[in-house]
């Protein structure tokens, strides 16, 4: 749920070190690779280090229309984060000692470490009793004294406890722990870690200057924010308050304790930061009570709990009663092909007013509400919020409304139509992929199914049911799958929204086959209707996106992950009794430590000293990596670094600056086009004879292929090599090669950047190219995308100018001792080609077929490793019944027909989709 808050109602707070004027451009990371000509000429490796375009994932430049007159900065008389820090009652002591109540910076660092979540009171006491630590003469000698000093640090929003009276008896008193939402928003808004990641002005974004194609991304690009701004006077600014509430288990033992947290986020924080799980962009604002009512009727107990939640929300959100309208549509639960009229605020309140039954007469009031399809809550929390409509502010939630809908309905239809045994077998024989779950036991009897499992099954389901399920059934399933992948776009435009509507229409045109096949089943008998609320919600995607921007930004992934840091970790530091107050105290302490660390780091940071240290170092600056010019901003960025993804693009650029004596020759990490390629420093096999490779990998014409490659490479230096070779008869005497031995790698790592934001580096994907071995009688080979046209750039160009191949062998020739290299020294890979056929109408995926010569030998060739662009997932076309002899190690080897699995990840899907537009 989301509320818009007029910032003029807030205490004046000024953001430090940021120009927030509407015309201030947002800094954009420069990802262009430096000129590598000198390095390449020296190393003679051509374009191993290509240029990386900033906008290869974007489809044209955008034009913004900003709302004129919207406030974009605070009063100059406001309080900054550091002003609030200096207003603490112990501020006078910090003039002489910045780290008071600790004696020095070093003592503060020790205290900060000891107060981390991983250490208990007993562990802290044991540490402080060490003789060496006692010699430090710290100002605290035990955990109790340490916590007492931590309580003296400047605090954040304070916690309150309120007892809620009830006319209906409960087992224990009802206690609500909460803090002021305005103070929480102020804390988020003034947090220096977010100071350059906030947007303030509603805007309309277009693809072209003609303003014909609208783009919806951040919340402020939607119509609701624009309309909301128009209802406030000139100069006012709006904030979007994101509320998330879901019960979570504190313990997993029998009789587990449950907490009901209410989290608060700020929609003005940019989507990329807000959705990052480690950014701490959500604060715990309240712990809603979970009472045990003594009413004998279970349904009435549920209604009482619902009423209590609304009563508590009314109390907690009272400071935000000035909130206005923002959000998305939430329609009635019917599975038709059109949107039903929204249940507007006025309609719901009128229905509640028309009920003449006393709400305290639970059974009678519940029956009266059922006639209007109401849940029995007589005083909804949003009733006092002007301009607020639940049909708008209650947003779709991706993990539950999209992915859970797939598992609860679409997958169950597939199991019924295909058969659980057959579908389980098809999943079990898919070749495993590093980093992704392999369903060795199938998917029909999974335990503890999570949202990630939902996504993992979605990757393969469309290709696996093809051939065994009726064509129209496959069309219906793949249409809904297209909706799920399209709606996850972080910047959807009008064309994409039209495709979503068309996919929904395709499903509704073919859904009757699901009923005909008897796939729509209840617990005991078939269901003859389409009353599926989650399916009805899909009809609101387009209108919702128009109002609040990209729907993926409202995902509960970040807030559910916040349950760990805001509820479960604090609960582990309690005495397992009376959790709520102890959780609040723990969070209060951690916030004090975090804010104190930021404030002292900023105050002890001297920009003049940094400028002097950096003087004369301009020649060493890597201009490919964007760095803030403001030293304080750079410090905050350093404090906020939590990413652990290895960046092979940076490593490749670093290697390019080294001399030939300082690195392996050629370098193990390099860039090919828009892909970073990494090989292990030590090869899997070293100094292997070429003849042995021919036998181990079953490549009888290996010498001929290598000779042909060297000749082509010598004739056209720097050319892009074709992957399809001509058929050639085997000769008795293989050609003489200028080398006898090679190094061999059994895997390579390919890394790309995000399709929609090239500044985001994605995790690298391991690709196998290993010979036969234990568990893999035919070897383990993965499929890759190979560039065959210099003018084509992945992923902007899609499949155009690229070939799909199976990677069999990765080698690096070793020159004979004493000889001079006469070929272009680089890594080579042996690939077997697949032809890319037309798109299958039922699955929406490209068909692939192994290419063969007239004599039955595979069409194959050697190409430079730097022509590889991406890992490609393929699904064997198994027909109406999968061959029972297939296994996960042989299914790809014995298959000749495949589907190009565009649903493997969103990057592949988006590349194929945008290239087709």
Residue pairs with C-beta under 8 A, 6 or more apart in sequence:
1 242
1 243
1 327
1 390
1 393
1 394
1 395
2 219
2 240
2 241
2 242
2 243
2 267
2 326
2 327
2 393
2 395
2 548
2 554
3 240
3 241
3 243
3 317
3 320
3 323
3 324
3 326
3 385
3 388
3 393
4 224
4 225
4 228
4 238
4 239
4 240
4 241
4 323
4 324
4 325
4 326
5 182
5 185
5 238
5 239
5 240
5 241
5 320
5 322
5 323
6 232
6 236
6 237
6 238
6 322
6 324
7 71
7 74
7 236
7 237
7 238
7 239
8 71
8 232
8 236
8 237
9 182
9 322
10 182
10 185
10 186
10 189
10 239
11 79
11 182
11 186
12 74
12 75
12 77
12 78
12 79
13 74
13 78
13 79
13 80
13 186
13 189
13 190
14 73
14 74
14 75
14 76
14 78
14 79
14 80
14 83
15 73
15 74
15 80
15 189
15 190
15 195
15 198
16 80
16 81
16 82
16 192
16 195
16 632
17 192
17 195
17 630
17 632
17 633
18 195
18 196
18 198
20 72
20 73
20 198
20 200
21 72
21 73
22 66
22 70
22 72
22 200
22 201
27 196
27 626
27 628
28 54
28 626
28 759
29 54
29 625
29 626
29 759
30 54
30 623
30 624
30 625
30 626
31 52
31 53
31 54
31 624
31 649
31 753
31 758
31 759
32 51
32 52
32 53
32 54
32 623
32 624
33 49
33 50
33 51
33 52
33 624
33 653
33 671
34 622
34 623
34 624
34 653
34 656
36 49
36 656
39 49
39 656
39 657
40 46
40 47
40 48
40 49
42 660
43 660
43 665
43 666
43 667
43 825
44 824
44 825
45 666
45 670
45 824
45 825
45 826
46 717
46 718
46 824
46 826
47 672
47 718
47 866
48 666
48 667
48 670
48 671
48 672
48 826
48 866
49 652
49 653
49 656
49 670
49 671
50 671
50 672
50 673
50 674
50 866
52 624
52 649
52 671
52 674
52 753
52 758
53 674
53 758
53 793
53 796
54 758
55 61
55 758
56 674
56 758
56 793
56 795
56 796
57 753
57 754
57 755
57 756
57 757
57 758
57 795
57 796
57 910
58 756
59 207
59 914
59 917
60 207
60 208
61 207
61 208
62 205
62 206
62 207
62 215
63 205
63 206
63 207
63 208
63 209
63 211
64 203
64 204
64 205
64 206
65 203
65 204
65 205
65 206
65 211
66 201
66 202
66 203
67 201
67 202
67 203
67 226
67 229
67 230
69 234
69 235
70 200
70 201
70 202
70 229
70 235
70 236
70 237
70 238
71 200
71 235
71 236
71 237
72 200
72 201
72 237
73 200
79 87
80 190
81 190
81 191
81 192
81 598
81 599
82 599
82 602
82 603
84 154
84 190
85 91
85 154
85 595
85 599
85 603
86 94
88 94
88 153
88 154
90 100
90 101
90 152
93 100
93 101
94 100
97 103
97 104
98 105
98 600
98 603
98 604
99 105
99 107
99 108
99 600
101 139
101 149
101 152
101 153
102 108
102 111
102 139
102 149
103 138
103 139
105 600
105 604
107 136
107 138
107 139
108 596
108 600
110 136
110 138
111 140
111 146
111 149
111 150
112 593
112 597
114 124
114 127
114 128
114 143
114 146
115 146
115 147
115 150
115 589
115 590
115 593
117 569
117 570
117 572
117 573
117 590
119 127
120 573
121 143
121 144
122 143
124 142
124 143
124 146
125 142
125 143
127 133
128 134
128 138
128 140
128 141
128 142
128 143
128 146
134 141
139 145
139 149
140 146
140 148
140 149
147 589
150 589
150 592
150 593
151 589
151 592
153 592
153 593
153 595
153 596
154 592
154 595
154 596
154 599
155 588
155 591
155 592
156 183
156 187
156 588
156 591
156 592
156 595
157 179
157 180
157 183
157 184
157 186
157 187
157 283
158 179
158 180
158 183
158 588
159 177
159 178
159 179
159 584
159 585
159 588
160 177
160 178
160 179
160 180
161 175
161 176
161 177
161 581
162 175
162 176
162 178
162 315
163 173
163 174
163 175
163 176
164 174
164 175
164 176
164 289
164 308
164 311
164 312
164 315
165 174
166 174
166 291
166 308
167 360
168 293
168 294
168 295
168 304
168 362
169 293
169 294
170 291
170 292
170 293
170 294
171 291
171 292
171 294
172 291
172 292
174 289
174 291
174 308
175 289
175 580
176 286
176 287
176 288
176 289
176 312
176 315
176 316
177 286
177 287
177 580
177 581
177 584
178 262
178 285
178 286
178 287
178 312
178 315
178 316
179 285
179 286
180 319
181 241
181 264
181 285
181 316
181 317
181 319
181 320
182 319
182 320
184 264
184 283
184 285
185 239
185 241
185 264
185 266
187 283
188 194
188 264
188 265
188 266
188 269
188 281
188 283
189 198
189 239
189 266
189 268
191 598
192 598
192 602
192 636
193 279
193 598
193 636
193 639
193 640
194 266
194 269
194 273
194 281
195 633
195 636
196 628
196 633
197 269
197 270
197 273
198 266
198 268
198 269
198 270
199 218
199 220
199 268
199 270
200 220
200 237
200 268
201 220
202 220
202 221
202 225
202 226
202 228
202 229
202 238
203 220
203 221
204 214
204 221
204 226
205 214
205 215
205 216
205 217
205 221
206 212
206 213
206 214
206 215
207 213
207 214
207 215
207 493
213 493
213 494
213 495
214 493
214 494
215 221
215 491
215 492
215 493
216 222
216 491
216 492
216 493
216 497
216 545
216 546
216 549
216 550
217 271
217 490
217 491
217 492
217 549
217 550
218 270
218 271
218 549
218 550
218 553
219 225
219 240
219 267
219 268
219 271
219 326
219 548
219 549
219 553
220 240
220 267
220 268
220 549
221 549
222 545
222 546
222 547
222 548
222 549
223 546
223 547
224 325
224 326
224 327
224 392
224 547
224 548
225 238
225 240
225 326
225 548
227 325
228 238
228 324
228 325
228 326
228 387
229 236
229 238
231 324
231 387
232 238
232 324
238 324
239 266
239 267
239 268
240 266
240 267
240 268
240 326
241 264
241 265
241 266
241 267
241 320
241 323
242 264
242 265
242 266
242 267
242 274
242 282
242 554
243 262
243 263
243 264
243 265
243 285
243 317
244 262
244 263
244 265
244 282
244 556
244 559
245 260
245 261
245 262
245 263
245 288
245 309
246 260
246 261
246 556
246 559
246 560
246 563
247 258
247 259
247 260
247 290
248 258
248 259
248 260
248 261
248 560
248 563
248 567
248 568
249 256
249 257
249 258
249 259
250 256
250 257
250 258
250 259
250 567
250 568
250 571
250 579
251 257
251 571
251 576
257 571
257 579
258 290
259 287
259 290
259 567
259 571
259 579
259 580
259 583
260 287
260 288
260 289
260 290
260 309
261 284
261 286
261 287
261 288
261 563
261 566
261 567
262 284
262 285
262 286
262 287
262 288
262 313
262 316
263 282
263 283
263 284
263 285
263 559
263 562
263 566
264 282
264 283
264 284
264 285
265 274
265 281
265 282
265 283
265 558
265 559
266 274
266 281
267 274
269 281
271 490
271 549
271 550
271 552
271 553
272 757
272 760
273 279
273 281
274 281
274 553
274 558
275 552
275 553
275 555
275 557
275 558
276 558
277 557
277 558
277 561
277 562
278 642
279 558
279 640
279 642
280 562
280 565
281 558
282 558
282 559
282 562
282 566
283 566
284 562
284 566
284 567
284 583
284 587
285 316
286 312
286 316
287 580
287 583
287 584
288 309
288 312
288 313
289 308
289 312
290 305
291 305
291 308
293 300
293 301
293 304
293 305
295 301
295 304
295 362
297 362
297 363
299 366
300 362
300 363
300 366
303 362
303 366
303 375
303 376
303 377
304 362
306 375
306 376
306 377
307 359
307 376
307 377
307 378
307 379
309 381
310 377
310 379
310 380
310 381
311 379
311 381
312 381
313 381
314 379
314 381
314 383
314 384
317 323
317 381
317 385
320 385
321 384
321 385
321 386
322 386
323 385
323 386
323 387
323 388
324 385
324 386
324 387
324 388
325 387
325 388
325 389
325 392
325 393
326 392
326 393
326 547
326 548
327 389
327 390
327 391
327 392
327 393
327 394
327 395
327 547
327 548
328 392
328 393
328 394
328 395
328 396
328 540
328 543
328 544
328 545
328 547
328 548
328 551
329 339
329 342
329 391
329 392
329 540
329 543
329 544
329 547
330 342
330 343
330 390
330 391
330 394
330 396
330 537
330 540
331 339
331 340
331 341
331 342
331 343
331 391
331 536
331 537
331 539
331 540
332 340
332 341
332 343
332 373
332 536
333 531
333 532
333 533
333 536
334 340
334 530
334 531
334 536
335 529
335 530
335 531
335 532
335 535
335 536
336 508
336 530
336 536
336 539
337 504
337 505
337 508
337 509
337 539
338 539
339 539
339 540
339 543
340 536
340 539
342 391
342 392
343 390
343 391
344 389
344 391
345 382
345 388
345 389
345 390
345 391
348 374
348 380
348 390
349 383
351 372
351 374
352 374
352 378
352 380
354 372
355 365
355 368
355 369
355 372
355 378
356 368
357 364
357 365
357 368
358 364
358 365
359 365
359 378
362 376
365 376
365 378
366 376
369 375
369 376
380 390
382 388
382 390
382 393
392 547
395 544
395 548
395 551
395 554
396 402
396 537
396 540
396 541
396 544
396 551
396 554
397 554
397 555
397 556
398 487
398 488
398 551
398 552
398 554
398 555
398 556
398 557
399 451
399 454
399 555
399 556
399 557
399 560
400 534
400 556
401 534
401 537
401 538
402 483
402 484
402 487
402 534
402 538
403 451
403 454
403 455
403 458
403 484
404 451
404 454
404 534
405 532
405 534
405 535
405 538
406 454
406 457
406 458
406 480
406 481
406 484
407 449
407 453
407 454
407 457
408 534
409 532
409 534
409 535
410 461
410 477
410 480
410 481
411 443
411 457
411 461
412 519
412 521
413 473
413 477
413 514
413 519
413 520
414 423
414 461
414 465
414 469
414 477
414 519
415 423
415 444
416 517
416 518
416 519
416 521
417 465
417 469
417 470
417 473
417 517
417 519
418 426
418 465
418 468
418 469
420 442
420 444
422 468
422 881
422 882
423 442
423 443
423 444
423 464
423 465
424 439
424 441
424 442
424 443
424 444
425 442
425 882
425 884
426 464
426 878
426 882
427 439
427 442
427 443
427 457
427 460
427 464
428 439
428 440
428 441
428 442
428 888
429 882
429 886
429 887
429 888
429 891
430 438
430 439
430 460
430 464
430 875
430 888
430 891
431 780
431 782
431 888
431 889
431 891
431 892
432 438
432 888
433 782
433 871
433 873
434 765
434 766
434 768
435 763
435 765
435 766
436 456
436 459
437 452
437 453
437 456
438 888
439 456
439 457
440 888
443 457
446 453
451 557
458 481
458 484
458 903
459 873
459 901
459 903
459 904
459 905
460 875
460 901
460 903
461 477
461 481
462 474
462 477
462 478
462 481
462 843
462 844
462 845
462 903
463 843
463 845
463 875
463 877
463 899
463 901
463 903
464 875
464 878
465 473
465 474
465 477
466 474
466 840
466 842
466 843
466 877
466 899
467 877
467 878
467 879
467 880
468 878
468 879
468 880
468 881
469 477
470 513
470 517
471 842
472 510
472 513
473 510
473 513
473 514
473 517
473 519
474 842
474 843
475 506
475 510
475 841
475 842
476 506
476 507
476 510
476 511
476 513
476 514
478 842
478 843
478 844
479 503
479 504
479 506
479 507
479 510
480 503
480 507
480 538
481 903
482 499
482 500
482 503
482 844
483 500
483 503
483 504
483 507
483 538
483 541
485 903
485 906
485 909
486 492
486 496
486 499
486 500
486 503
486 913
487 500
487 541
487 545
487 551
487 552
488 552
488 906
489 496
489 550
489 552
489 756
489 910
490 550
490 552
490 553
490 756
490 757
491 550
491 756
492 545
492 550
495 917
496 913
497 541
497 542
497 545
497 546
499 913
500 541
500 542
501 542
504 538
504 539
504 541
511 530
514 520
515 526
515 528
518 526
520 526
520 527
520 528
520 530
521 527
541 551
544 551
545 551
548 554
566 587
567 583
570 582
570 583
570 586
570 587
570 590
571 579
571 582
571 583
573 582
573 586
574 582
574 583
574 586
575 582
597 639
598 636
598 639
601 635
601 639
602 632
602 635
602 636
605 631
605 632
605 635
607 631
607 632
610 631
611 631
621 627
622 650
622 653
624 649
624 650
624 653
625 650
626 759
627 634
628 634
628 637
645 761
645 762
645 763
646 764
647 676
647 751
647 761
648 669
648 676
648 677
648 678
648 749
648 751
648 764
649 671
649 676
649 751
649 753
649 761
651 669
651 676
651 678
652 667
652 669
652 670
652 671
652 676
653 671
655 663
655 667
655 669
655 670
656 667
664 681
665 825
666 812
666 825
666 826
666 827
668 678
668 679
668 680
668 681
669 676
669 677
669 678
669 679
670 676
670 677
670 866
671 677
671 866
672 787
672 864
672 865
672 866
672 867
672 868
672 869
673 787
673 793
673 794
673 866
673 869
674 752
674 753
674 758
674 793
674 794
674 795
674 869
675 750
675 751
675 752
675 794
675 868
675 869
675 870
676 750
676 751
676 752
676 764
677 748
677 749
677 750
677 751
677 865
677 866
677 868
678 748
678 749
678 751
678 764
679 745
679 748
679 749
679 810
679 827
679 865
680 745
680 747
683 743
683 744
683 745
683 812
684 744
684 745
684 746
684 747
684 770
685 743
685 744
685 746
686 743
686 744
687 741
687 743
687 814
688 741
688 742
688 743
688 744
689 740
689 741
690 702
690 703
690 706
690 737
690 739
690 740
690 741
690 742
693 699
693 702
693 742
693 744
693 809
693 811
694 700
694 702
694 703
696 771
696 772
697 771
697 779
697 808
697 809
697 830
699 705
699 808
699 809
699 830
699 860
700 730
701 728
701 730
701 857
702 830
703 734
703 735
703 737
704 728
704 730
704 731
704 734
704 735
705 725
705 830
705 860
705 861
705 862
706 737
706 828
706 862
707 734
707 735
707 737
708 725
708 861
708 862
709 721
709 828
709 861
709 862
709 863
710 737
710 738
710 823
712 719
712 721
713 719
713 721
713 823
713 824
714 823
714 824
717 824
720 787
720 788
720 789
720 790
720 867
721 788
721 861
721 862
721 863
721 864
721 867
722 788
722 861
722 863
723 786
723 788
723 803
723 805
723 831
723 833
723 860
723 861
723 863
724 803
724 833
724 851
724 859
724 861
725 859
725 860
725 861
727 853
727 854
727 855
727 857
737 813
738 813
738 815
738 816
738 819
738 822
738 823
739 813
739 814
739 815
739 816
740 814
740 816
741 813
741 814
742 811
742 812
742 813
742 814
743 811
743 812
743 814
744 809
744 810
744 811
745 769
745 810
745 811
745 812
745 827
746 768
746 769
746 770
746 771
746 810
747 766
747 767
747 768
747 769
747 770
747 810
748 766
748 767
748 769
748 807
748 810
748 829
748 865
748 868
749 764
749 765
749 766
749 767
750 764
750 765
750 767
750 784
750 868
750 869
750 870
750 871
751 761
751 762
751 763
751 764
751 765
752 762
752 795
752 870
752 907
753 759
753 760
753 761
753 762
754 760
754 761
754 762
754 907
755 795
755 906
755 907
755 910
755 911
755 914
756 910
762 907
765 870
765 871
767 782
767 784
767 807
767 868
767 871
768 780
768 781
768 782
768 807
769 780
769 781
769 782
769 807
769 808
769 809
769 810
769 829
770 776
770 779
770 780
770 781
771 779
772 778
772 779
773 779
773 780
775 889
776 889
777 889
777 890
778 889
778 890
778 893
779 808
779 893
780 889
781 806
781 807
781 808
781 892
781 893
782 806
782 807
782 871
783 804
783 805
783 806
783 807
783 834
783 871
783 872
783 873
783 874
784 804
784 805
784 806
784 807
784 831
784 868
784 869
784 870
784 871
784 872
785 794
785 799
785 802
785 803
785 804
785 868
785 869
785 870
785 871
785 872
786 802
786 803
786 804
786 805
786 831
786 863
786 867
786 868
786 869
787 794
787 801
787 802
787 867
787 868
787 869
788 801
788 802
788 803
788 867
789 800
789 801
789 802
791 801
792 800
792 801
792 802
793 801
794 802
794 869
794 870
794 911
795 870
795 907
795 910
795 911
795 915
796 911
796 914
796 915
797 915
798 911
798 912
798 914
798 915
798 916
799 836
799 846
799 912
799 915
800 915
802 869
803 833
803 834
803 836
804 833
804 834
804 836
804 848
804 872
804 874
804 900
805 831
805 832
805 833
805 834
806 831
806 832
806 834
806 892
807 829
807 830
807 831
807 868
808 829
808 830
808 831
808 832
808 860
809 829
809 830
810 827
810 828
810 829
810 865
811 827
811 828
811 829
811 830
812 826
812 827
812 828
813 823
813 825
813 828
815 821
826 864
826 865
826 866
827 864
827 865
827 866
828 862
828 863
828 864
828 865
829 862
829 863
829 864
829 865
829 868
830 860
830 861
830 862
831 860
831 861
831 862
831 863
832 850
832 851
832 858
832 859
832 860
833 850
833 851
833 858
833 859
833 860
833 861
834 848
834 849
834 850
834 851
834 874
834 898
835 848
835 849
835 850
835 851
836 846
836 847
836 848
836 900
837 846
837 847
837 848
837 849
838 846
838 847
839 845
839 846
839 847
840 846
840 847
840 899
843 899
844 902
845 899
845 900
845 901
845 902
845 903
846 899
846 900
846 902
846 912
847 877
847 897
847 898
847 899
847 900
848 874
848 897
848 898
848 899
848 900
849 896
849 897
849 898
850 858
850 896
851 858
851 859
852 858
852 859
853 859
870 908
872 900
872 901
872 904
872 908
873 901
873 904
873 908
874 892
874 898
874 899
874 900
874 901
875 898
875 899
875 901
876 886
876 891
876 892
876 895
876 897
876 898
877 895
877 897
877 898
877 899
878 895
883 894
886 894
901 908
902 908
902 909
902 912
903 909
